[in-house]
């Protein structure tokens, strides 16, 4: 993966790191046709408690396995794929096949579900995804055959989000967002942020509506037109990310203040 674009913010709190955060979009290609991860870094937080909501990402890229082994990164072989666990505990299952160059290497992400039947009804009937496969403890859905899929997997109990939870986002025509919101309202489903237009100074205005499924997974539908303009790849993305990491002295700074907090 590569850094596609980076955003940093510093709240005025009288110190170089208190309240400072950054987010970096990481992926194999443009956000318009690839599944991309948004990595948020809060300079004052050392650790996030994980739940059982995000269960992993599956990526077709044998080259990643080779690179990990070459540098001595822990690789756990599990049949046709290998497990690489990120420093924060997030799981990446690497399928041992050459990385494709005609489609997104990200095959699917897995979210926990306390009730597969209820989850399928929500994601298929309300959110509009197509159901591709269904079993007793797992269901695969998506918007298109050639895109990364969403897999819902039974947790055998409540889905716990703890402190490390995130949000999944989908781009849709801006004109469709009000009808998505209306459908959720009529079904008495949770709407976290009602339909709104957000202005970005000097850039595009983007429409969003943020929902939550029955297990509390946050879902953001964003208007394609504005988002396409905002999500252009920054050719300096990797350089900016590397520079930020080299300049980051937050560990030393917080060490003198008693250490970073755990979330």
Order of alpha helices (4+ residues) and beta strands (2+ residues): beta-beta-beta-beta-beta-alpha-beta-beta-beta-beta-alpha-beta-beta-beta-beta-alpha-beta-beta-beta-alpha-alpha-alpha-beta
